Amino acid sequence: MDAIKIPLSDYHESIGGKMVPFAGYYMPVRYSSDNEEHRCVRESVGVFDVSHMGEFLLKGENALDLIQLVSANDASTLFDGKIQYSYLPNATGGVVDDLLVYRVNQNEYVLVVNASNIKKDWDWISSHNTFGVEMTDISESTCLFAVQGPKALETLQKLTNVDLSTMDYYTFQYADLAGHKNIMISATGYTGAGGFEIYLPNEAALDIWKKIFEAGAEFDIKPIGLGARDTLRLEMGYCLYGNDITDTTSPLEAGLGWVTKFTKDFINSEALLKQKTEGLENKLVAIEMIDRGIPRSHYEICDAEGNTIGEITSGTQSPMLSKGIAMGYVKKAFSKTNTEVFIKIRDKFVKAMVTKAPFVKPNVA
């Protein structure tokens, strides 16, 4: 099946974006260089067009009941304008997807899911909708821009009367932005650099994109591609679905225990509680290279004797640290911070160390 063009696909190509198929969509992977774009977000402000992401609108007096059943976190703690990170457990101990839950009001929620999983998530949630919840897939009519970096607030503040500095991390509100009404502004991001994500109708996308760039011109604002998005999230130790969490990985071994609330019943909660009680076999850890080398997905993680003890799930050369960093699963005995491990890179055992994420200090509350 051919990749789908996002609404601004042709525009991104016209300004130098290198377009590649990703998660079923044509997406800009870079405009200049990954390192330059990465540093722009860490040090100033950059904008990602991530309109490939999925958005579901759930309405009805039983909307919360459905969310409570299909997601592991406790959405009953949400209030209007509050956002929660969560995941959808499957029936076999793995993860359908990770997602954000936005509470608009007590009878209305927006779920934001990964692009590669839109149909899978929709089918999964729909199959458990015995509550009469009105579900609408608004993915195709919704664009999403992530304005990220220490200058993101100053840039966007020029375009709205809402005081963005008063917005707490993981909250959102609807506001006028760049002359357009009822735009959802969300104090979230996938970079650890601070900033906002903006949900907007397709027809407003080009106008708002251009006005954001006019507002950020004094900060040398740049468009940012998926290449830098990946290195930025890795420096924070943020999971990527399909790499670090999958249909077969345990959410508890992936470190998602903090969003797994056994104070309520949810899909497969009994089995996950049993796993927690009996103890985990493996653990997702952050790894920093000691010797020179770039760890890549699926590289073996070994002990000092060369025995395989795990596998890299995500890895890169950190632009800010100028060294290799990675995430990967290891046997629990090797998961303690400062444990020495070796990454098998082209038949060589390259020394590394288990460390704590994030690798780079975040710029968010």
PEQUI-V211291 format. One record per residue. N is the residue number from 1. RES is the residue in one small letter. PHI is phi in radians with two decimals (none if undefined). NEAR is the number of other C-alpha atoms within 10 Angstrom. Layout:
{{N,RES,PHI,NEAR} {N,RES,PHI,NEAR}}
This chain:
{{1,m,none,4} {2,d,-1.18,8} {3,a,-1.17,13} {4,i,-1.56,15} {5,k,-1.43,16} {6,i,-1.29,20} {7,p,-0.91,19} {8,l,-1.73,17} {9,s,-0.96,18} {10,d,-1.11,13} {11,y,-1.12,11} {12,h,-1.04,20} {13,e,-1.13,14} {14,s,-1.20,10} {15,i,-1.78,10} {16,g,1.75,13} {17,g,-1.22,20} {18,k,-1.48,16} {19,m,-1.62,20} {20,v,-2.39,15} {21,p,-1.23,14} {22,f,-2.59,16} {23,a,0.94,16} {24,g,1.55,16} {25,y,-2.24,20} {26,y,-1.41,19} {27,m,-2.28,27} {28,p,-1.28,25} {29,v,-1.51,21} {30,r,-2.89,23} {31,y,-2.00,21} {32,s,-2.14,15} {33,s,-2.42,13} {34,d,-1.00,21} {35,n,-1.13,17} {36,e,-1.11,15} {37,e,-1.20,26} {38,h,-1.02,25} {39,r,-1.15,17} {40,c,-1.04,24} {41,v,-1.22,30} {42,r,-1.16,22} {43,e,-1.89,15} {44,s,-2.47,18} {45,v,-2.78,31} {46,g,-2.43,29} {47,v,-2.19,26} {48,f,-1.79,21} {49,d,-1.67,26} {50,v,-2.02,21} {51,s,-1.26,27} {52,h,-1.32,26} {53,m,-1.08,20} {54,g,-1.78,25} {55,e,-2.32,28} {56,f,-2.04,19} {57,l,-1.80,19} {58,l,-2.01,23} {59,k,-2.27,20} {60,g,2.32,16} {61,e,-1.19,14} {62,n,-1.89,19} {63,a,-1.03,21} {64,l,-1.10,22} {65,d,-1.05,16} {66,l,-1.14,19} {67,i,-1.08,23} {68,q,-1.09,18} {69,l,-1.28,22} {70,v,-1.57,22} {71,s,-2.02,28} {72,a,-1.44,28} {73,n,-1.35,26} {74,d,-1.70,22} {75,a,-1.29,22} {76,s,-1.23,12} {77,t,-1.45,8} {78,l,-1.26,17} {79,f,-2.17,14} {80,d,-0.97,15} {81,g,1.53,17} {82,k,-1.83,21} {83,i,-2.08,24} {84,q,-2.36,19} {85,y,-1.48,17} {86,s,-2.69,22} {87,y,-2.58,22} {88,l,-1.78,23} {89,p,-1.28,25} {90,n,-1.64,19} {91,a,-1.49,13} {92,t,-2.05,14} {93,g,1.72,19} {94,g,-1.83,19} {95,v,-2.19,20} {96,v,-1.20,23} {97,d,-3.04,24} {98,d,-1.81,25} {99,l,-2.78,20} {100,l,-1.94,18} {101,v,-1.96,24} {102,y,-1.87,25} {103,r,-1.66,24} {104,v,-1.39,21} {105,n,-2.72,13} {106,q,-1.13,16} {107,n,-2.02,14} {108,e,-2.56,19} {109,y,-2.38,23} {110,v,-2.03,20} {111,l,-1.86,19} {112,v,-1.94,19} {113,v,-2.14,22} {114,n,-1.27,20} {115,a,-1.00,19} {116,s,-1.20,18} {117,n,-1.98,19} {118,i,-0.96,21} {119,k,-1.17,12} {120,k,-1.04,12} {121,d,-1.14,21} {122,w,-1.03,17} {123,d,-1.11,12} {124,w,-1.14,15} {125,i,-1.16,17} {126,s,-1.04,14} {127,s,-1.17,9} {128,h,-1.85,13} {129,n,-1.48,19} {130,t,-1.69,11} {131,f,-1.79,13} {132,g,1.26,12} {133,v,-1.33,20} {134,e,-1.40,15} {135,m,-1.92,18} {136,t,-2.30,13} {137,d,-1.52,17} {138,i,-1.80,14} {139,s,-1.02,20} {140,e,-1.26,15} {141,s,-1.75,13} {142,t,-2.09,22} {143,c,-1.74,25} {144,l,-2.40,22} {145,f,-1.96,19} {146,a,-1.88,25} {147,v,-1.76,31} {148,q,-2.19,30} {149,g,2.21,28} {150,p,-1.10,20} {151,k,-1.77,24} {152,a,-1.11,25} {153,l,-1.11,20} {154,e,-1.08,16} {155,t,-1.14,23} {156,l,-1.26,23} {157,q,-1.06,17} {158,k,-1.16,16} {159,l,-1.88,17} {160,t,-2.55,14} {161,n,-1.53,12} {162,v,-1.25,17} {163,d,-1.36,9} {164,l,-1.17,19} {165,s,-1.19,10} {166,t,-1.59,7} {167,m,-1.39,16} {168,d,-1.31,14} {169,y,-0.99,17} {170,y,1.13,18} {171,t,-2.24,19} {172,f,-2.58,24} {173,q,-2.68,17} {174,y,-1.59,16} {175,a,-2.69,15} {176,d,-1.31,15} {177,l,-2.48,23} {178,a,0.93,21} {179,g,1.47,13} {180,h,-1.98,15} {181,k,-1.55,12} {182,n,1.06,14} {183,i,-1.66,18} {184,m,-1.42,17} {185,i,-1.90,24} {186,s,-2.12,25} {187,a,-1.48,25} {188,t,-2.41,23} {189,g,3.02,19} {190,y,-2.13,19} {191,t,-2.13,27} {192,g,1.30,25} {193,a,-1.76,26} {194,g,1.43,24} {195,g,2.26,30} {196,f,-2.45,26} {197,e,-2.08,22} {198,i,-2.13,22} {199,y,-1.77,20} {200,l,-2.58,22} {201,p,-1.20,17} {202,n,-0.91,16} {203,e,-1.18,12} {204,a,-1.67,16} {205,a,-1.07,19} {206,l,-1.14,13} {207,d,-1.10,12} {208,i,-1.18,19} {209,w,-0.99,17} {210,k,-1.13,12} {211,k,-1.22,18} {212,i,-1.10,23} {213,f,-1.22,20} {214,e,-1.14,14} {215,a,-1.17,19} {216,g,-1.70,23} {217,a,-1.01,13} {218,e,-1.16,10} {219,f,-1.77,17} {220,d,1.02,14} {221,i,-1.04,25} {222,k,-2.35,21} {223,p,-1.31,23} {224,i,-2.18,29} {225,g,-1.72,27} {226,l,-1.18,21} {227,g,-1.05,17} {228,a,-1.23,24} {229,r,-1.03,20} {230,d,-1.25,20} {231,t,-1.21,23} {232,l,-1.14,27} {233,r,-1.21,18} {234,l,-1.19,28} {235,e,-1.07,27} {236,m,-1.58,20} {237,g,1.30,24} {238,y,-1.40,17} {239,c,-1.22,20} {240,l,-2.05,17} {241,y,-1.14,17} {242,g,1.73,17} {243,n,-1.94,15} {244,d,-1.56,20} {245,i,-2.31,23} {246,t,-2.58,17} {247,d,-1.09,17} {248,t,-1.97,13} {249,t,-1.51,20} {250,s,-1.29,24} {251,p,-1.10,27} {252,l,-1.27,22} {253,e,-1.18,22} {254,a,-1.41,18} {255,g,1.44,15} {256,l,-1.69,18} {257,g,-1.03,16} {258,w,-1.21,11} {259,v,-2.00,17} {260,t,-1.98,22} {261,k,-1.86,16} {262,f,-1.45,15} {263,t,-1.36,9} {264,k,-2.49,12} {265,d,-1.59,15} {266,f,-2.54,21} {267,i,-0.97,19} {268,n,1.14,17} {269,s,-1.09,22} {270,e,-1.11,12} {271,a,-1.18,13} {272,l,-1.19,21} {273,l,-1.12,15} {274,k,-1.09,10} {275,q,-1.10,16} {276,k,-1.09,13} {277,t,-1.18,9} {278,e,-1.37,9} {279,g,1.82,12} {280,l,-1.56,13} {281,e,-1.53,12} {282,n,-2.21,21} {283,k,-2.61,22} {284,l,-1.39,27} {285,v,-2.21,28} {286,a,-1.59,26} {287,i,-2.27,32} {288,e,-2.06,28} {289,m,-1.24,23} {290,i,-1.65,16} {291,d,-1.53,15} {292,r,-1.18,13} {293,g,2.75,19} {294,i,-1.91,18} {295,p,-1.33,29} {296,r,-2.17,22} {297,s,-0.92,16} {298,h,1.38,15} {299,y,-1.14,18} {300,e,-1.31,24} {301,i,-1.82,27} {302,c,-2.20,23} {303,d,-1.58,17} {304,a,-1.11,11} {305,e,-1.56,9} {306,g,1.56,14} {307,n,-1.35,11} {308,t,-1.24,16} {309,i,-2.10,18} {310,g,2.99,23} {311,e,-2.59,21} {312,i,-1.24,25} {313,t,-1.84,23} {314,s,-2.55,24} {315,g,-2.74,24} {316,t,-2.88,19} {317,q,-1.65,22} {318,s,-1.23,21} {319,p,-1.10,17} {320,m,-1.47,15} {321,l,-1.79,12} {322,s,0.93,9} {323,k,-2.64,17} {324,g,-1.27,21} {325,i,-2.33,28} {326,a,-2.77,28} {327,m,-2.19,29} {328,g,-2.94,27} {329,y,-1.60,25} {330,v,-2.29,24} {331,k,-1.05,18} {332,k,-0.98,17} {333,a,-1.07,11} {334,f,-1.85,20} {335,s,-1.63,21} {336,k,-1.27,14} {337,t,-0.98,13} {338,n,1.35,14} {339,t,-1.22,14} {340,e,-1.40,20} {341,v,-2.35,27} {342,f,-2.30,26} {343,i,-1.79,29} {344,k,-1.44,22} {345,i,-2.07,15} {346,r,0.85,8} {347,d,1.18,8} {348,k,-1.91,9} {349,f,-1.68,20} {350,v,-1.82,20} {351,k,-1.23,20} {352,a,-2.57,25} {353,m,-2.53,22} {354,v,-1.26,23} {355,t,-2.33,21} {356,k,-1.92,15} {357,a,-1.47,18} {358,p,-1.37,15} {359,f,-1.30,19} {360,v,-2.11,17} {361,k,-1.10,11} {362,p,-1.27,14} {363,n,-1.93,13} {364,v,-2.19,16} {365,a,-1.14,8}}
